[in-house]
Amino acid sequence: MTERKKILLRLDPAVHDALARWASDELRSTNAQIEFLLRKALADAGRMPRGAARMRRPGRPRKNADDTGRKDDDTGRKDEDTGRKDED
C-alpha cells in the first residue's frame, strides 16, 4: 500500500468542534470525516483522480482463518474452551 500523505491543517476551533461532533455522529474519526468530505467535494466537482485509493473501511481490518489458526464450520460455532466445533 502506498504511504498516506500527512498535512498540518489549521482550523478555527468552532469549525473543528463542529467537524468532531459530525464525525462522532457518523462513527468516524475527525480525520476520516475530513477525508470523507474532501473526497465527496472532489467527486462532486468531477476532480477525483482515477488512481486515488478507496477510503479505508471503518473498524479493524479483518483477519483470515489462517491468521487466527481457527476455521469456522458451516454453522460458525466453536467450542469456547478448545476451539473445536461443537458436536450436536
Secondary structure, 3 states (H helix, E strand, C coil): CCCCCCCCCCCCHHHHHHHHHHHHHCCCCHHHHHHHHHHHHHHHCCCCCCCCCCCCCCCCCCCCHHHHCCCCCCCCCCCCCCCCCCCC
